[in-house]
């Protein structure tokens, strides 16, 4: 190859690389700060009162997922992926004690991130051993002689180790079991605990909003309250740098357990909240639980609604994971 041929070849290579870079940039609309960022997140845990109202034994084995919950999760991931988005899951370490975790490996292969949700679904703000988790209240010898902070830190650490050992991944962020109306603003020690274990962001805040009486059809003021509180569900950083990505009301558990809503009411609240988010180029973090949704929404109407609203918004919105939202806050 002579000098002119080499120069031509180099120019062609650079042109191809530039086009490839441009293609990658357009394939990642989530990097556009002027877009609304819509995340669909699922907490992979069993939920009391589902599939039947009298069931409460799941409180003691939150990570022992049944077949229906796993199937719903996989199908939800496929549907979101087919819409060009990703779905962010949070798992309990105890789930990895189950014999078969191929379904989780399949989710990872599809490109969906999975975060740490503690090993036993523990209350990270607990100050007494008996307040940490139902399992330890029934079997206190499991944590005898330890301080609450030790138990909580180990529960988080074990989950990260289990994910690395069984799935070959590091956790994509951390979500607290249960949401707190003020997040971790009052617990700098818990913020530090998470940062000490390598986490750069947390999802712990669930802003308070008005709610209907159980079994009653939600009035207009309930929907208005849910829309209004979206402004308080926007991500931010705590003083020492830990990013908070709040869960956006209304959650499925809040609607179907707390309010005992019908699906149509839940879909209406979701529509109003996501439309507000798109209009204001804000962030929406849908909080769902497959163990609840497979019972109340077997046709995936909530997830399909969110995906469709994002599609109709065009360049004004994108389906993203919480890692993307955290990077946006840091920038």
LOLUM-263379 format. One line per field, with one value per residue (C-alpha): y, z, x; residue in one letter. Coordinates in Angstrom, 3 decimals, m for minus. Layout:
BEGIN
yy <- Y | ... $
zz <- Z | ... $
xx <- X | ... $
aa <- A | ... $
***
This chain:
BEGIN
yy <- 0.000 | 3.341 | 6.605 | 7.954 | 4.672 | 4.697 | 8.269 | 7.415 | 4.348 | 6.407 | 9.042 | 6.319 | 4.804 | 8.174 | 8.904 | 5.504 | 6.012 | 9.435 | 8.005 | 5.197 | 7.702 | 9.752 | 6.604 | 5.710 | 9.226 | 9.094 | 5.609 | 6.981 | 9.748 | 9.435 | 11.596 | 14.588 | 16.671 | 18.323 | 15.026 | 13.629 | 10.503 | 7.720 | 4.657 | 1.443 | m0.321 | m3.584 | m4.780 | m8.543 | m9.683 | m11.438 | m9.174 | m9.837 | m9.914 | m11.296 | m13.423 | m13.734 | m11.111 | m13.344 | m14.329 | m12.791 | m15.506 | m13.759 | m11.331 | m14.118 | m15.250 | m12.157 | m13.518 | m16.910 | m15.853 | m17.980 | m19.012 | m16.431 | m13.537 | m14.688 | m15.186 | m11.731 | m10.139 | m11.798 | m10.855 | m7.259 | m7.036 | m8.373 | m5.852 | m2.870 | m4.059 | m4.357 | m0.657 | 0.267 | 0.749 | m1.013 | m2.079 | m1.677 | m4.492 | m4.687 | m8.103 | m9.675 | m11.748 | m14.578 | m15.182 | m16.486 | m19.405 | m20.803 | m23.743 | m22.129 | m18.515 | m18.835 | m16.393 | m13.724 | m14.505 | m14.052 | m10.612 | m9.616 | m10.920 | m8.711 | m5.723 | m4.934 | m3.790 | m5.319 | m3.491 | m4.491 | m4.600 | m6.189 | m9.892 | m10.212 | m7.005 | m5.233 | m1.806 | 0.192 | 2.787 | 0.301 | 1.171 | m1.937 | m5.560 | m6.386 | m3.704 | m4.961 | m7.643 | m10.076 | m13.027 | m11.905 | m11.176 | m14.792 | m16.143 | m13.681 | m16.099 | m15.372 | m11.913 | m12.327 | m10.324 | m7.909 | m4.244 | m3.148 | m1.313 | m4.475 | m6.563 | m4.023 | m3.538 | m7.298 | m7.805 | m5.338 | m6.673 | m10.293 | m9.410 | m7.764 | m10.806 | m13.194 | m11.280 | m11.364 | m15.054 | m16.450 | m13.989 | m12.550 | m8.929 | m6.057 | m4.447 | m1.541 | 0.787 | 0.297 | 0.561 | 0.525 | m1.885 | 0.448 | 4.082 | 6.976 | 10.295 | 12.140 | 9.554 | 9.363 | 13.069 | 12.263 | 9.390 | 10.529 | 7.297 | 5.166 | 7.357 | 6.764 | 3.023 | 2.794 | 4.877 | 2.739 | m0.282 | 1.415 | 2.748 | 6.144 | 6.398 | 5.180 | 5.024 | 5.499 | 8.420 | 8.037 | 11.419 | 11.513 | 12.158 | 12.053 | 8.640 | 7.425 | 5.274 | 1.546 | 0.309 | 3.767 | 5.212 | 7.900 | 11.423 | 14.078 | 15.557 | 12.266 | 12.343 | 16.035 | 15.272 | 12.510 | 14.824 | 17.664 | 15.500 | 14.562 | 17.775 | 16.371 | 13.091 | 14.552 | 13.289 | 15.219 | 14.711 | 14.536 | 16.782 | 14.145 | 13.270 | 10.232 | 10.687 | 10.096 | 8.887 | 8.915 | 6.469 | 8.260 | 7.947 | 6.097 | 2.631 | m0.531 | m1.559 | 1.859 | 1.651 | m1.988 | m2.766 | 0.639 | 1.933 | m1.336 | 0.484 | m0.915 | m1.156 | 1.660 | 4.085 | 3.061 | 3.554 | 6.990 | 8.067 | 6.732 | 8.552 | 11.880 | 11.531 | 10.531 | 13.263 | 15.836 | 14.441 | 14.684 | 18.189 | 19.392 | 17.363 | 15.821 | 12.325 | 9.566 | 6.366 | 3.836 | 1.499 | m1.904 | m5.340 | m8.322 | m10.347 | m7.781 | m6.919 | m10.476 | m10.594 | m7.123 | m6.371 | m9.686 | m8.033 | m5.580 | m2.571 | m0.302 | m1.007 | m0.800 | 2.550 | 4.043 | 2.773 | 4.156 | 7.593 | 7.753 | 6.657 | 9.347 | 11.964 | 11.341 | 13.164 | 14.790 | 11.597 | 8.407 | 5.098 | 4.878 | 3.056 | 4.657 | 4.655 | 7.122 | 9.327 | 9.276 | 10.381 | 13.240 | 14.426 | 14.300 | 16.345 $
zz <- 0.000 | m1.042 | 0.943 | m0.824 | m0.263 | 3.435 | 3.834 | 2.061 | 4.247 | 7.388 | 6.285 | 5.656 | 9.091 | 10.819 | 8.912 | 9.858 | 13.507 | 13.523 | 12.073 | 14.613 | 17.424 | 16.117 | 15.875 | 19.473 | 20.583 | 18.880 | 20.274 | 23.802 | 24.015 | 27.803 | 27.806 | 26.772 | 29.931 | 28.303 | 28.230 | 30.822 | 32.298 | 32.956 | 34.873 | 35.419 | 38.520 | 40.099 | 43.621 | 43.365 | 46.628 | 47.896 | 49.250 | 52.058 | 51.017 | 47.561 | 45.853 | 48.566 | 51.184 | 54.229 | 53.310 | 55.599 | 55.741 | 53.022 | 55.716 | 56.906 | 53.507 | 51.328 | 48.991 | 48.341 | 45.036 | 43.564 | 39.914 | 39.032 | 40.305 | 38.328 | 35.131 | 35.447 | 35.946 | 32.879 | 30.684 | 31.937 | 31.065 | 27.565 | 26.978 | 28.090 | 26.038 | 22.943 | 23.426 | 23.384 | 27.147 | 30.155 | 33.375 | 36.674 | 39.192 | 42.869 | 44.385 | 47.810 | 48.454 | 49.868 | 46.402 | 45.348 | 47.742 | 45.333 | 43.200 | 39.797 | 38.977 | 35.195 | 34.914 | 36.579 | 34.266 | 31.353 | 32.593 | 32.892 | 29.382 | 28.058 | 29.475 | 32.479 | 35.622 | 39.037 | 42.311 | 45.959 | 48.119 | 51.212 | 51.973 | 54.134 | 53.360 | 56.470 | 57.779 | 57.318 | 59.844 | 62.648 | 66.010 | 67.819 | 66.860 | 67.026 | 64.437 | 61.753 | 60.119 | 60.944 | 60.405 | 63.187 | 65.511 | 65.133 | 65.232 | 67.362 | 67.799 | 64.192 | 65.190 | 68.946 | 70.381 | 67.465 | 67.178 | 64.667 | 62.542 | 62.308 | 61.202 | 58.582 | 57.183 | 56.915 | 55.271 | 52.551 | 52.175 | 51.880 | 49.052 | 47.048 | 47.610 | 46.652 | 43.431 | 42.475 | 43.374 | 41.835 | 38.995 | 38.268 | 38.627 | 41.022 | 42.248 | 40.190 | 43.060 | 46.290 | 47.207 | 50.792 | 51.740 | 52.357 | 51.385 | 53.809 | 53.306 | 54.023 | 52.483 | 54.447 | 55.280 | 59.001 | 58.832 | 57.792 | 59.340 | 56.881 | 53.999 | 55.109 | 55.521 | 51.903 | 50.638 | 52.643 | 50.724 | 47.388 | 46.543 | 44.874 | 44.811 | 46.769 | 46.198 | 49.621 | 49.494 | 48.924 | 49.375 | 51.346 | 49.476 | 50.127 | 49.938 | 49.775 | 52.448 | 51.744 | 49.221 | 48.290 | 44.815 | 44.914 | 44.591 | 42.331 | 45.246 | 45.621 | 42.015 | 42.347 | 45.404 | 43.578 | 40.672 | 42.961 | 44.949 | 41.824 | 42.346 | 45.694 | 44.056 | 42.012 | 42.494 | 44.444 | 46.258 | 50.022 | 51.491 | 51.223 | 47.622 | 47.859 | 45.184 | 46.118 | 43.445 | 45.035 | 44.215 | 42.472 | 43.853 | 43.570 | 44.052 | 43.319 | 46.986 | 48.059 | 45.601 | 45.834 | 49.466 | 51.106 | 49.048 | 47.632 | 44.360 | 41.128 | 38.280 | 36.381 | 39.237 | 39.382 | 35.626 | 35.855 | 38.580 | 36.552 | 33.430 | 35.224 | 36.992 | 33.873 | 31.807 | 34.426 | 34.306 | 30.534 | 30.499 | 33.045 | 31.632 | 35.068 | 36.454 | 37.199 | 38.996 | 38.804 | 41.798 | 41.146 | 42.730 | 40.413 | 43.316 | 43.475 | 39.790 | 38.542 | 40.630 | 39.988 | 36.514 | 34.723 | 31.273 | 32.097 | 31.490 | 33.850 | 32.185 | 28.707 | 29.572 | 30.721 | 27.621 | 25.342 | 26.978 | 26.493 | 22.868 | 22.147 | 23.772 | 21.139 | 21.879 | 24.969 | 27.043 | 27.332 | 29.176 | 31.323 | 34.293 | 37.618 | 36.804 | 34.012 | 36.350 | 38.931 | 36.302 | 35.330 | 38.949 | 39.275 | 36.099 $
xx <- 0.000 | 1.522 | 1.397 | m1.728 | m3.556 | m2.604 | m3.869 | m7.128 | m7.546 | m6.946 | m9.463 | m12.045 | m11.387 | m11.794 | m14.998 | m16.411 | m15.449 | m17.101 | m20.314 | m20.238 | m19.842 | m22.742 | m24.852 | m24.092 | m24.969 | m28.355 | m28.951 | m28.655 | m31.267 | m31.186 | m28.052 | m30.162 | m30.784 | m33.807 | m35.685 | m38.015 | m36.467 | m38.959 | m37.764 | m39.693 | m38.392 | m39.505 | m38.755 | m38.342 | m39.901 | m42.991 | m45.746 | m48.193 | m51.891 | m51.025 | m52.171 | m54.848 | m55.634 | m55.165 | m51.604 | m49.003 | m46.359 | m44.370 | m43.193 | m40.892 | m39.611 | m39.625 | m36.973 | m38.579 | m40.122 | m42.896 | m43.067 | m45.720 | m43.605 | m40.585 | m42.579 | m44.138 | m40.730 | m39.226 | m42.182 | m42.134 | m38.442 | m39.123 | m41.900 | m39.855 | m36.887 | m39.086 | m39.950 | m36.267 | m35.950 | m34.507 | m36.181 | m34.334 | m34.856 | m33.916 | m33.410 | m33.077 | m29.994 | m32.081 | m33.553 | m30.156 | m30.598 | m33.205 | m32.121 | m32.536 | m31.660 | m31.494 | m34.389 | m32.243 | m29.348 | m31.745 | m32.753 | m29.105 | m28.391 | m31.206 | m29.340 | m31.522 | m29.652 | m30.294 | m29.691 | m29.265 | m32.414 | m30.745 | m30.688 | m33.810 | m35.734 | m34.471 | m35.395 | m32.178 | m33.323 | m34.004 | m32.455 | m33.646 | m33.011 | m36.716 | m37.487 | m35.117 | m37.294 | m40.098 | m37.760 | m35.455 | m38.350 | m39.449 | m35.876 | m33.890 | m30.986 | m29.962 | m28.721 | m28.194 | m25.311 | m25.118 | m25.986 | m28.664 | m26.112 | m23.989 | m26.963 | m28.040 | m24.534 | m23.998 | m27.397 | m26.423 | m22.883 | m24.022 | m26.381 | m23.604 | m21.390 | m24.207 | m24.893 | m21.221 | m20.871 | m24.061 | m24.741 | m21.311 | m22.469 | m22.065 | m25.296 | m26.611 | m27.439 | m29.353 | m33.011 | m34.189 | m36.956 | m39.862 | m39.813 | m39.309 | m41.044 | m37.790 | m35.480 | m32.229 | m32.082 | m32.239 | m29.743 | m26.293 | m24.990 | m26.969 | m25.805 | m22.227 | m22.820 | m23.927 | m21.040 | m18.622 | m19.944 | m19.344 | m22.798 | m23.008 | m26.812 | m29.801 | m33.540 | m35.118 | m37.529 | m41.264 | m42.986 | m46.233 | m49.464 | m53.189 | m54.839 | m58.417 | m60.012 | m59.542 | m62.059 | m63.344 | m63.037 | m60.316 | m61.688 | m60.204 | m58.254 | m56.377 | m55.217 | m54.360 | m52.235 | m50.367 | m49.579 | m48.536 | m46.133 | m44.161 | m42.195 | m41.018 | m40.015 | m37.166 | m33.602 | m30.983 | m27.686 | m27.160 | m24.440 | m21.693 | m22.490 | m24.779 | m27.452 | m31.087 | m33.528 | m36.998 | m39.745 | m42.607 | m46.130 | m48.299 | m46.795 | m48.741 | m48.627 | m49.881 | m52.768 | m53.797 | m52.988 | m53.315 | m56.216 | m57.546 | m58.029 | m59.330 | m56.841 | m58.543 | m57.826 | m54.189 | m53.817 | m55.397 | m52.967 | m50.025 | m51.124 | m51.494 | m48.138 | m46.197 | m47.834 | m46.768 | m43.244 | m43.029 | m44.475 | m41.908 | m38.969 | m38.651 | m37.972 | m40.491 | m39.477 | m42.310 | m42.265 | m43.817 | m43.794 | m44.333 | m45.756 | m48.571 | m48.868 | m49.310 | m52.491 | m53.964 | m52.564 | m51.968 | m52.033 | m49.206 | m51.430 | m49.452 | m46.114 | m47.617 | m49.219 | m45.913 | m44.101 | m46.802 | m46.768 | m43.002 | m43.340 | m45.901 | m43.674 | m40.998 | m37.752 | m39.249 | m38.911 | m36.873 | m37.142 | m33.999 | m32.526 | m31.651 | m27.935 | m28.688 | m30.704 | m27.906 | m25.368 | m27.669 | m27.828 | m24.045 | m23.588 $
aa <- X | X | X | X | X | X | X | X | X | X | X | X | X | X | X | X | X | X | X | X | X | X | X | X | X | X | X | X | X | X | X | X | X | X | X | X | X | X | X | X | X | X | X | X | X | X | X | X | X | X | X | X | X | X | X | X | X | X | X | X | X | X | X | X | X | X | X | X | X | X | X | X | X | X | X | X | X | X | X | X | X | X | X | X | X | X | X | X | X | X | X | X | X | X | X | X | X | X | X | X | X | X | X | X | X | X | X | X | X | X | X | X | X | X | X | X | X | X | X | X | X | X | X | X | X | X | X | X | X | X | X | X | X | X | X | X | X | X | X | X | X | X | X | X | X | X | X | X | X | X | X | X | X | X | X | X | X | X | X | X | X | X | X | X | X | X | X | X | X | X | X | X | X | X | X | X | X | X | X | X | X | X | X | X | X | X | X | X | X | X | X | X | X | X | X | X | X | X | X | X | X | X | X | X | X | X | X | X | X | X | X | X | X | X | X | X | X | X | X | X | X | X | X | X | X | X | X | X | X | X | X | X | X | X | X | X | X | X | X | X | X | X | X | X | X | X | X | X | X | X | X | X | X | X | X | X | X | X | X | X | X | X | X | X | X | X | X | X | X | X | X | X | X | X | X | X | X | X | X | X | X | X | X | X | X | X | X | X | X | X | X | X | X | X | X | X | X | X | X | X | X | X | X | X | X | X | X | X | X | X | X | X | X | X | X | X | X | X | X | X | X | X | X | X | X | X | X | X | X | X | X $
***
